[in-house]
Amino acid sequence: MQLYEKTAYELRELLLKKEISAVELTNSFIERIESVEQDVGSYVTLTKDKALEKAKQVDEKIARGEELPPLAGIPMGLKDNISTLGVRTTCSSKMLENYIPPYDATVVEKLDEAEAVMLGKLNMDEFAMGSSTETSYFGPTKNPWDIRAVPGGSSGGPAAAVAAGEAVFALGSDTGGSIRQPASFCGVVGLKPTYGLVSRYGLLAYASSLDQIGTFTKDVTDCALVLQQIAGYDPKDSTSVSKEVPNYLDVLKKDIKGLRIGVPKELFAAGLSQDVEKAVKEAIAKYEELGATVEEMSMPHAMYALPVYYVIGPAECSSNFARFDGVRYGYRNKDAEDLVSMYIKTRSEGFGAEVKRRIMVGTYVLSSGCYEAYYLKALKVRTLIKQDYERAFENYDLLLTPTTTSIAFKFGEKTDNLISMYLNDVCTVTANLAGVPAISIPCGFSKGLPIGLQLIAKPFAESTLLSAAYAFESCTDYHQKRPQLGGK
C-alpha cells in the first residue's frame, strides 16, 4: 500500500516509529499531486514550500522526543473558502481571484497547533453554490473514480483530493449537503457537525445560519481524530456553543446493540435510483444484524425542505454578498464612469451565473412585497422541520437515509436543468435547516461509482453518529477501496 492510500492514524504510527519522516511523507503527497492533479483538478493553490517547512519543524520535534498531537505531520487540504493568513483564498470566484486574507480561520489555527501540514487550497463551486463543482471559475474538479463524472459539490475539491490520495484529510463546508453529497460521490467519509460545534470564524459565508465546517476522511477513525481537533467553543464566533467536547475516539467501538434507528419514508424520495435504494436497504439489514432496531417513520415536513432551503439560502446570500462591491477588496471594474456603474460592472463581471441567480432570488424574497409571502413563510416551515427532528429523536437515536438519490452524474448532464441539479440536496438539506449533525459513509458501488449512506443524530450527539458509522464500517470494506487513476 502506498503512503497516499493510508489513513492519518496509520501514518502517525509510521512517523512515531521513525520509519518515515514528515518531510518524506509530505514529499510523497506532493509527488502524488503532481502525478494525478492534471486528471483530477482538486487544487486551486498549492503551498509546497509552506508544507515542507512545517514538515521539517515536525521532524525536529520528533527528533527531540517531544510529544506531538495526533495530526502532527499529516498532509491535508482546505476548501478554498476557509481563510488562510498570507495564502490566497478565492472561493473559486473571479471576485476573489487574488484575495490574500490577513488572518487565519479558527479551524486553521487549531490545525496549525496540531502540527498538521497544509498542502494547499481546494477547488469548489463558486462561493459554495452548486452541487457538482462545475461553477468554479478555475474549472471543474473531476471524480477520481471516473473523470467523466462530477465529484459533487460544493466541496468537490476536498472530496476528490481525499479519494485520489492528494491529501490524507480535508476540511470543507456544508450549507445544504456540500460535504455529504461529494463524500458520497467520491466514496469517502464526510461529516457535517452540529451547528455551533465547530467555529465558523474565517469561513467566507454563503448562508450564515446554514453553513458549517466539516471533515473529509478515508474512514471514521480519521473523522473522529480531525473532529476532535477542530471542535470546541470559539469566542470569535457568535454562533459557537460553549459545550464540553467529548473524546470521540473513546466512543468509536461502543456496542450499538439496541440502538434505535428511524428511516424517514419522505427521504426515500421519488427519483431514488434502484442501485442506491438496494445498497441502502442492504445497509439497513447490516444494522439489524448488528443488533440495532430499524423502523420506518415519518417526517411530514421534510418534503418542503428543498424549497425552504432555496428561499433562506439565497436570502442570506443576498445580504452577505453586499460586501463584494469593488470598493474594499476583491475584483473591481476599472472602466466605470461613476460609483454606481462601478458597482454594477464589478458584480456583473466578478460573479458567475449561479451566484448572480441566487443573489437575485434572495433579493426578491427579501423585498417588501415578497418578504411575508416567501421568506417569513420559509422560516416558519423551517421551524416545523426542526420540530419534526425533535419528535423523531424522542423515539430514535439516529435517522438513516440515502445521502444522494443517485451515483455521480456526468459533466454537463444537469447544468441545463437546475431543478434536477438542486434535487441533489433533497436528502441532506433537512440537517442544515435543523442544525443537527449528519455523516455520509460509503455503503456500496454501482457501475464502478460509490454510493453513500447518511446517518443523522440529535444536536451534539456526534459520539452516537461516529460509533454507529464505525460499527457499519467495521463489518464492510467499502471504505478500503481506492480509485485507480490511469493505473496509478
DAKAJO-V95616 format. One record per pair of residues at least 24 apart in sequence whose ideal C-beta (glycine too) atoms are under 10 Angstrom apart, sorted by the first residue. I is the first residue (numbers start at 1). J is the second residue. Records with the same first field share a line. If there is no record, write none. Layout:
# DAKAJO-V95616
I->J / J
This chain:
# DAKAJO-V95616
1->480 / 482
2->28 / 32 / 165 / 482 / 488
3->27 / 28 / 29 / 31 / 32 / 75 / 165 / 168
4->28 / 29 / 31 / 32 / 33 / 35 / 36 / 75 / 164 / 165 / 166 / 167 / 168 / 482 / 488
5->32 / 165 / 168 / 218 / 480 / 482
6->165 / 168 / 218
7->74 / 168 / 169 / 217 / 218 / 219 / 221 / 222 / 225 / 479
8->70 / 71 / 73 / 74 / 75 / 76 / 116 / 168 / 169 / 217 / 218 / 219 / 221 / 222 / 223 / 225 / 226
9->70 / 71 / 74 / 168 / 219 / 221 / 222 / 224 / 225 / 249
10->168 / 218 / 219 / 221 / 222
11->71 / 73 / 74 / 75 / 168 / 222
12->68 / 69 / 70 / 71 / 72 / 73 / 74 / 168 / 225
14->73
15->55 / 58 / 59 / 62 / 68 / 72 / 73 / 74
16->62 / 68 / 72 / 73
18->59 / 62 / 63
20->59 / 73
21->55 / 56 / 58 / 59 / 62 / 63 / 73
22->51 / 52 / 54 / 55 / 56 / 57 / 58 / 59 / 60 / 61 / 62 / 68 / 72 / 73 / 74 / 75 / 115 / 117
23->51 / 52 / 53 / 54 / 55 / 56 / 57 / 58 / 59 / 73 / 117
24->55 / 59 / 73
25->55 / 58 / 59 / 73 / 74 / 75 / 117 / 168
26->51 / 52 / 53 / 54 / 55 / 56 / 58 / 59 / 73 / 74 / 75 / 117 / 119
27->51 / 52 / 55 / 75
28->75 / 165
29->55 / 74 / 75 / 76 / 77 / 117 / 119 / 161 / 165 / 166 / 167 / 168
30->75 / 119 / 120 / 166
32->75 / 119 / 161 / 164 / 165 / 166 / 167 / 485 / 488
33->75 / 77 / 119 / 120 / 161 / 164 / 165 / 166 / 167
34->166
35->164 / 165 / 166 / 485 / 486 / 488
36->144 / 147 / 160 / 161 / 164 / 165 / 166 / 483 / 485 / 486 / 488
37->161 / 164 / 166 / 485
38->485 / 486
39->142 / 144 / 147 / 160 / 164 / 485 / 486 / 488
40->123 / 141 / 142 / 143 / 144 / 147 / 151 / 156 / 157 / 160 / 161 / 163 / 164 / 165 / 166 / 483 / 485
41->123 / 133 / 136 / 138 / 139 / 140 / 141 / 142 / 147 / 151 / 156 / 157 / 160 / 161
42->77 / 119 / 120 / 121 / 122 / 123 / 133 / 141 / 142 / 144 / 151 / 156 / 157 / 158 / 159 / 160 / 161 / 162 / 163 / 164 / 166 / 167 / 170
43->77 / 80 / 119 / 120 / 121 / 122 / 123 / 138 / 141 / 157 / 160 / 161 / 166 / 167
44->77 / 79 / 80 / 88 / 89 / 90 / 91 / 92 / 97 / 120 / 121 / 122 / 123 / 124 / 136 / 137 / 138 / 139 / 141 / 157
45->77 / 78 / 80 / 84 / 87 / 88 / 89 / 90 / 119 / 120 / 121 / 122 / 123 / 138
46->77 / 119 / 120 / 121
47->77 / 78 / 84 / 86 / 87 / 88 / 117 / 118 / 119 / 120 / 121
48->119 / 120
50->84 / 86 / 87 / 117 / 118 / 119 / 120
51->75 / 76 / 116 / 117 / 118 / 119 / 120
52->117
53->117
54->112 / 115 / 116 / 117 / 118 / 119
55->115 / 117
56->117
57->115 / 117
58->115 / 116 / 117
61->115
62->115
66->115
68->114 / 115
69->110 / 111 / 113 / 114 / 115 / 116 / 225 / 228 / 229
70->114 / 115 / 116 / 222 / 224 / 225 / 226 / 228 / 229 / 249
71->110 / 111 / 113 / 114 / 115 / 116 / 117 / 168 / 169 / 222 / 225 / 226 / 228 / 229 / 230
72->114 / 115 / 116 / 117
73->114 / 115 / 116 / 117 / 168
74->111 / 114 / 115 / 116 / 117 / 167 / 168 / 169 / 222 / 225 / 226
75->116 / 117 / 118 / 119 / 120 / 166 / 167 / 168 / 169
76->111 / 114 / 116 / 117 / 118 / 119 / 120 / 122 / 158 / 161 / 162 / 167 / 168 / 169 / 170 / 171 / 215 / 216 / 217 / 226
77->117 / 118 / 119 / 120 / 121 / 122 / 123 / 157 / 158 / 161 / 162 / 166 / 167 / 168 / 169 / 170 / 171 / 172 / 216
78->105 / 107 / 108 / 111 / 118 / 119 / 120 / 121 / 122 / 157 / 158 / 161 / 167 / 170 / 171 / 172 / 213
79->121 / 122 / 123 / 124 / 128 / 154 / 155 / 156 / 157 / 158 / 159 / 161 / 170 / 171 / 172 / 173 / 178 / 179 / 203 / 204 / 213 / 214 / 216
80->120 / 121 / 122 / 123 / 124 / 128 / 136 / 138 / 155 / 157 / 158 / 172 / 204
81->105 / 121 / 122 / 124 / 125 / 126 / 127 / 128 / 154 / 155 / 172 / 173 / 178 / 202 / 203 / 204 / 205 / 206 / 211 / 213
82->106 / 107 / 108 / 111 / 121 / 122 / 124 / 158 / 171 / 172 / 173 / 200 / 202 / 203 / 204 / 213
83->107 / 108 / 201 / 202 / 203 / 204
84->108 / 112 / 118 / 120 / 121 / 202
85->109 / 112 / 202
87->118 / 120 / 121
88->120 / 121
89->121 / 202 / 204
90->121 / 123 / 124 / 126 / 127 / 136 / 137 / 138 / 204 / 330
91->121 / 124 / 125 / 126 / 127 / 128 / 129 / 136 / 137 / 154 / 204 / 206 / 324 / 330 / 355
92->121 / 122 / 123 / 124 / 125 / 126 / 127 / 128 / 129 / 130 / 133 / 135 / 136 / 137 / 138 / 139 / 141 / 154 / 156 / 157 / 352
93->124 / 125 / 126 / 127 / 129 / 135 / 136 / 137 / 138 / 204 / 324 / 330 / 331 / 350 / 351 / 352 / 355
94->126 / 137 / 138 / 330 / 331 / 349 / 350 / 351 / 352
95->126 / 127 / 137 / 321 / 324 / 326 / 329 / 330 / 331 / 332 / 346 / 347 / 349 / 350 / 351 / 352 / 355
96->126 / 127 / 137 / 204 / 324 / 329 / 330 / 331 / 350
97->137 / 138 / 330 / 331 / 350
98->329 / 330 / 331
99->204 / 329 / 330 / 331
100->329
101->202 / 204 / 329
102->329
103->201 / 202 / 236
104->201 / 202
105->171 / 199 / 200 / 201 / 202 / 203 / 204 / 213 / 230 / 234 / 236 / 237
106->198 / 199 / 200 / 201 / 202 / 203 / 213 / 230 / 232 / 234 / 235 / 236 / 237 / 240
107->171 / 198 / 199 / 200 / 201 / 202 / 203 / 213 / 214 / 215 / 226 / 229 / 230 / 231 / 234
108->171 / 201 / 202 / 230
109->199 / 201 / 202 / 230 / 234 / 236
110->198 / 199 / 229 / 230 / 231 / 232 / 234
111->169 / 171 / 226 / 229 / 230
113->229
114->225 / 226 / 228 / 229 / 230
116->168 / 169 / 226 / 229
117->167 / 168
118->167 / 171
119->161 / 166 / 167 / 168 / 170
120->157 / 161 / 166 / 167
121->157 / 158
122->155 / 156 / 157 / 158 / 159 / 160 / 161 / 162 / 166 / 167 / 170 / 171 / 172 / 216
123->151 / 153 / 154 / 155 / 156 / 157 / 158 / 160 / 161
124->153 / 154 / 155 / 156 / 157 / 158 / 172 / 173 / 178 / 182
125->152 / 153 / 154 / 155 / 156 / 157 / 178 / 182 / 206 / 352 / 354 / 355
126->153 / 154 / 351 / 352 / 353 / 354 / 355
127->154 / 204 / 205 / 206 / 317 / 320 / 321 / 324 / 351 / 352 / 354 / 355 / 358 / 359
128->153 / 154 / 155 / 172 / 173 / 174 / 175 / 176 / 178 / 203 / 204 / 205 / 206 / 207 / 211 / 313 / 317 / 355
129->153 / 154 / 175 / 176 / 178 / 206 / 207 / 313 / 314 / 317 / 351 / 352 / 353 / 354 / 355 / 356 / 357 / 358 / 359
130->154 / 156 / 178 / 352 / 354 / 355 / 358 / 415 / 421 / 422 / 424
131->156 / 176 / 177 / 178 / 181 / 182 / 185 / 354 / 404 / 409 / 414 / 420 / 421 / 422 / 423 / 424 / 425 / 428
132->156 / 181 / 182 / 185 / 408 / 409 / 410 / 411 / 412 / 413 / 414 / 415 / 421 / 424
133->157 / 158 / 159 / 160 / 178 / 182 / 185 / 411
134->354 / 411 / 412 / 413 / 414 / 415 / 421
135->352 / 353 / 354 / 355 / 415
136->352
137->350 / 351 / 352 / 355
140->411 / 412
141->182 / 186
142->408 / 411 / 485
143->182 / 185 / 186 / 187 / 407 / 408 / 409 / 410 / 411 / 449 / 450 / 483
144->186 / 187 / 188 / 482 / 483 / 484 / 485
145->185 / 186 / 187 / 407 / 408 / 445 / 447 / 448 / 449 / 450 / 481 / 482 / 483 / 484 / 485
146->185 / 407 / 408 / 410 / 447 / 448 / 449 / 483
147->411 / 483 / 485 / 486
148->408 / 409 / 410 / 411 / 412
149->185 / 186 / 407 / 408 / 409 / 410 / 411 / 413 / 447 / 448 / 449
150->182 / 185 / 186 / 408 / 409 / 410 / 411 / 412 / 413 / 414 / 415 / 424
151->181 / 182 / 183 / 185 / 186 / 408
152->177 / 178 / 179 / 180 / 181 / 182 / 183 / 184 / 185 / 186 / 190 / 403 / 404 / 408 / 409 / 424 / 440 / 452
153->177 / 178 / 181 / 182 / 185 / 421 / 424 / 425
154->178 / 179 / 181 / 182 / 206 / 354
155->179 / 180 / 181 / 182 / 183 / 186 / 190 / 214 / 216
156->181 / 182 / 185 / 186 / 408
157->182 / 216
158->182 / 183 / 186 / 188 / 190 / 214 / 215 / 216
159->183 / 184 / 185 / 186 / 187 / 188 / 190 / 216 / 440
160->185 / 186 / 188 / 216 / 483
161->186 / 188 / 216
162->186 / 187 / 188 / 189 / 190 / 215 / 216 / 217 / 218 / 222
163->187 / 188 / 216 / 218 / 450 / 481 / 482 / 483 / 485
164->188 / 482 / 483 / 485 / 488
165->218 / 482 / 483 / 485 / 488
166->485
167->216 / 217
168->216 / 217 / 218 / 222 / 226
169->215 / 216 / 217 / 218 / 222 / 223 / 225 / 226
170->214 / 215 / 216 / 217 / 226
171->198 / 203 / 213 / 214 / 215 / 216 / 226 / 230
172->212 / 213 / 214 / 215 / 216
173->198 / 200 / 203 / 204 / 205 / 206 / 210 / 211 / 212 / 213 / 214
174->210 / 211 / 212 / 213 / 214 / 215 / 428 / 429 / 431 / 432 / 438
175->205 / 206 / 207 / 208 / 209 / 210 / 211 / 212 / 309 / 313 / 316 / 317 / 425 / 428 / 429 / 432
176->206 / 207 / 210 / 211 / 305 / 306 / 309 / 310 / 312 / 313 / 422 / 424 / 425 / 426 / 428 / 429 / 430 / 431 / 432 / 433
177->309 / 403 / 404 / 424 / 425 / 426 / 427 / 428 / 429 / 430 / 431 / 432 / 438 / 440 / 454
178->206 / 210 / 211 / 212 / 214 / 425 / 428 / 432
179->212 / 213 / 214 / 215 / 216 / 428 / 438 / 439 / 440
180->214 / 403 / 404 / 425 / 427 / 428 / 431 / 432 / 438 / 439 / 440 / 441 / 452 / 454 / 455 / 456
181->403 / 404 / 408 / 424 / 425 / 427 / 428 / 429 / 440 / 452 / 454
182->216 / 403 / 404 / 408 / 424 / 440 / 452
183->214 / 215 / 216 / 217 / 403 / 404 / 439 / 440 / 441 / 442 / 450 / 452 / 454
184->276 / 402 / 403 / 404 / 406 / 407 / 408 / 424 / 427 / 428 / 440 / 441 / 442 / 443 / 449 / 450 / 451 / 452 / 453 / 454
185->403 / 404 / 406 / 407 / 408 / 409 / 424 / 440 / 449 / 450 / 451 / 452
186->216 / 408 / 440 / 442 / 449 / 450 / 452 / 483
187->218 / 408 / 440 / 441 / 442 / 443 / 444 / 445 / 449 / 450 / 451 / 452 / 478 / 479 / 481 / 482 / 483
188->215 / 216 / 217 / 218 / 219 / 222 / 223 / 440 / 441 / 442 / 450 / 452 / 479
189->215 / 216 / 217 / 218 / 219 / 220 / 221 / 222 / 223 / 224 / 226 / 439 / 440 / 441 / 442 / 452 / 466 / 469 / 473 / 479
190->214 / 215 / 216 / 217 / 223 / 403 / 428 / 438 / 439 / 440 / 441 / 452 / 454
191->215 / 216 / 217 / 220 / 223 / 224 / 226 / 227 / 437 / 438 / 439 / 440 / 441 / 455 / 462 / 465 / 466 / 469
192->428 / 431 / 432 / 435 / 436 / 437 / 438 / 439 / 440 / 454 / 456 / 465
193->227 / 230 / 231 / 435 / 436 / 437 / 438 / 439 / 459 / 460 / 462 / 465
194->231 / 241 / 243 / 431 / 434 / 435 / 436 / 437 / 438 / 457 / 458 / 459 / 460 / 461 / 462 / 465
195->239 / 240 / 241 / 431 / 432 / 433 / 434 / 435 / 436 / 437 / 459 / 460
196->233 / 234 / 237 / 238 / 239 / 240 / 241 / 242 / 243 / 435 / 459 / 460
197->227 / 230 / 231 / 232 / 233 / 240 / 241 / 243 / 245 / 435 / 437 / 459 / 460 / 462
198->227 / 230 / 231 / 232 / 234 / 237 / 240 / 241 / 245
199->230 / 231 / 232 / 233 / 234 / 235 / 236 / 237 / 239 / 240
200->234 / 236 / 237 / 238 / 239 / 240
201->234 / 235 / 236 / 237 / 238 / 239 / 240
202->234 / 236 / 237
203->237
204->320 / 323
205->316 / 317 / 319 / 320 / 321 / 323
206->313 / 314 / 316 / 317 / 320 / 321 / 355 / 358
207->309 / 312 / 313 / 314 / 315 / 316 / 317 / 318 / 319 / 320 / 358 / 362 / 432
208->238 / 239 / 316 / 317 / 319 / 320
209->239 / 312 / 313 / 315 / 316 / 379 / 382 / 432 / 433 / 435
210->309 / 312 / 313 / 316 / 317 / 382 / 429 / 431 / 432 / 433 / 435
211->239 / 313 / 316 / 320 / 432
212->239 / 431 / 432 / 435 / 437 / 438
214->437 / 438 / 439
215->439
216->440
217->479
218->442 / 479 / 480 / 482
219->441 / 442 / 469 / 470 / 473 / 474 / 479 / 480
220->248 / 252 / 439 / 441 / 465 / 466 / 467 / 468 / 469 / 470 / 471 / 472 / 473 / 474 / 479
221->248 / 249 / 252 / 253 / 466 / 470 / 473 / 479
222->479
223->248 / 252 / 439 / 441 / 462 / 465 / 466 / 469 / 470 / 473
224->248 / 249 / 250 / 251 / 252 / 462 / 463 / 465 / 466 / 467 / 469 / 470
225->249
227->437 / 462 / 465 / 466
228->462
231->460 / 462
239->435
241->435 / 459 / 460
243->459 / 460
244->460
245->460 / 462
246->460 / 461 / 462 / 463 / 466
247->463
248->462 / 463 / 465 / 466 / 467
249->466
250->463 / 467
251->462 / 463 / 464 / 465 / 466 / 467 / 470
252->463 / 466 / 467 / 469 / 470 / 471 / 473 / 474
253->467 / 470 / 471 / 474
254->463 / 464 / 466 / 467 / 468 / 470 / 471
255->290 / 291 / 467 / 471
256->287 / 290 / 291 / 292 / 397 / 398 / 464 / 467 / 468 / 469 / 470 / 471 / 472
257->290 / 291 / 292 / 293 / 471
258->291 / 292 / 293 / 397
259->287 / 290 / 291 / 292 / 293 / 294 / 396 / 397 / 398 / 464 / 467 / 468 / 471
260->292 / 293 / 294 / 295 / 393 / 395 / 396 / 397 / 398
261->287 / 288 / 292 / 293 / 294 / 295 / 297 / 396 / 397 / 398 / 399 / 400 / 455 / 468
262->293 / 294 / 295 / 296 / 297 / 298 / 299 / 392 / 393 / 395 / 396 / 397 / 398 / 399 / 400 / 401 / 456
263->294 / 295 / 296 / 297 / 298 / 396 / 398 / 399 / 400 / 401
264->296 / 297 / 298 / 299 / 300 / 302 / 388 / 389 / 392 / 396 / 399 / 400 / 401 / 427 / 430 / 456
265->296 / 297 / 298 / 299 / 300 / 302 / 401
266->297 / 298 / 299 / 300 / 301 / 302 / 303 / 304 / 305 / 388 / 401 / 426 / 427 / 430
267->299 / 302 / 303 / 305 / 399 / 400 / 401 / 402 / 405 / 426 / 427 / 428 / 430 / 454 / 456
268->296 / 401 / 402 / 405 / 427
269->302 / 303 / 306 / 401 / 402 / 405 / 423 / 426 / 427
270->303 / 405 / 423 / 426
271->405 / 406 / 420 / 423 / 426
272->401 / 402 / 404 / 405 / 406 / 426 / 427
273->402 / 404 / 405 / 406 / 407 / 446 / 451
274->406 / 446
275->406 / 407 / 444 / 445 / 446 / 447 / 449 / 451
276->402 / 403 / 404 / 405 / 406 / 407 / 427 / 443 / 444 / 446 / 451 / 452 / 453
277->402 / 405 / 451
278->444 / 446 / 451
279->402 / 407 / 442 / 443 / 444 / 445 / 446 / 450 / 451 / 452 / 453 / 478
280->400 / 401 / 402 / 403 / 443 / 444 / 451 / 452 / 453 / 454
281->402
282->443 / 444 / 451 / 453 / 476
283->400 / 402 / 441 / 442 / 443 / 444 / 451 / 453 / 455 / 472 / 476 / 478
284->400 / 443 / 453
286->443 / 453 / 471 / 472 / 475 / 476
287->398 / 400 / 453 / 455 / 468 / 471 / 472 / 475
289->475
290->468 / 471 / 472 / 474 / 475
291->471
292->397 / 398 / 400 / 468 / 471 / 472
293->396 / 397
294->396 / 398 / 400
295->395 / 396
297->388 / 391 / 392 / 395 / 396 / 399
298->388 / 391 / 392
299->384 / 385 / 387 / 388 / 389 / 391 / 392 / 399 / 401 / 430 / 434
300->384 / 385 / 388 / 391
301->381 / 382 / 383 / 384 / 385 / 386 / 387 / 388 / 389 / 430 / 433
302->384 / 385 / 388 / 389 / 401 / 426 / 427 / 429 / 430 / 433
303->385 / 426 / 430
304->377 / 378 / 381 / 382 / 384 / 385 / 430 / 433
305->381 / 382 / 385 / 388 / 425 / 426 / 427 / 428 / 429 / 430 / 431 / 432 / 433 / 434
306->419 / 422 / 423 / 424 / 425 / 426 / 427 / 429 / 430 / 433
307->374 / 377 / 378 / 381 / 422 / 429
308->374 / 377 / 378 / 379 / 380 / 381 / 382 / 384 / 385 / 429 / 430 / 433
309->378 / 382 / 385 / 422 / 425 / 426 / 428 / 429 / 430 / 432 / 433
310->358 / 361 / 362 / 365 / 378 / 418 / 422 / 425 / 429
311->361 / 362 / 364 / 365 / 366 / 370 / 374 / 375 / 376 / 377 / 378 / 379 / 381 / 382
312->362 / 365 / 374 / 375 / 378 / 379 / 381 / 382 / 432 / 433
313->358 / 361 / 362 / 378 / 425 / 429 / 432 / 433
314->357 / 358 / 359 / 360 / 361 / 362 / 363 / 364 / 365 / 366 / 375
315->358 / 361 / 362 / 363 / 364 / 365 / 366 / 371 / 374 / 375 / 378 / 379
316->358 / 362 / 366 / 375
317->355 / 358 / 359 / 361 / 362 / 363
318->358 / 359 / 360 / 361 / 362 / 363 / 364 / 365 / 366 / 367
319->359 / 362 / 363 / 366
320->359 / 362
321->347 / 351 / 355 / 356 / 358 / 359 / 362 / 363
322->347 / 359 / 363
324->350 / 351 / 355 / 359
325->350
326->350
353->415
354->415 / 418 / 421
357->418
378->433
381->433
382->430 / 432 / 433 / 434
383->433 / 434
384->433
385->429 / 430 / 431 / 433 / 434
386->430 / 433 / 434 / 435 / 436
387->434
388->430 / 433 / 434
389->430 / 431 / 433 / 434 / 435 / 436 / 456 / 457 / 458 / 459
390->434 / 436 / 458 / 459
392->434 / 436 / 456 / 458
393->436 / 456 / 457 / 458 / 459 / 461
394->458
396->456 / 457 / 458
397->455 / 457 / 458 / 461 / 464 / 465 / 467 / 468
398->438 / 439 / 455 / 456 / 457 / 458 / 461 / 464 / 465 / 467 / 468 / 469
399->430 / 431 / 436 / 438 / 454 / 455 / 456 / 457 / 458
400->453 / 454 / 455 / 456 / 468 / 472
401->426 / 427 / 428 / 430 / 431 / 438 / 440 / 452 / 453 / 454 / 455 / 456
402->426 / 427 / 428 / 440 / 443 / 451 / 452 / 453 / 454
403->427 / 428 / 438 / 439 / 440 / 441 / 442 / 443 / 450 / 451 / 452 / 453 / 454 / 455
404->428 / 440 / 450 / 451 / 452 / 454
406->446 / 449 / 451
407->444 / 445 / 446 / 447 / 448 / 449 / 450 / 451 / 452
408->446 / 447 / 449 / 450 / 451
409->449
427->452 / 454 / 456
428->452 / 454 / 456
430->456
431->456 / 457
434->458 / 459
435->459
436->460 / 461 / 465
437->461 / 462 / 463 / 464 / 465 / 466
438->462 / 465
439->465 / 466 / 468 / 469
440->469
441->465 / 468 / 469 / 470 / 472 / 473 / 476 / 478 / 479
442->472 / 473 / 476 / 477 / 478 / 479 / 480 / 481
443->472 / 473 / 476 / 478 / 479
444->476 / 478
445->478 / 481
448->483 / 484
449->483
450->478 / 479 / 481 / 483
451->478
452->478
453->478
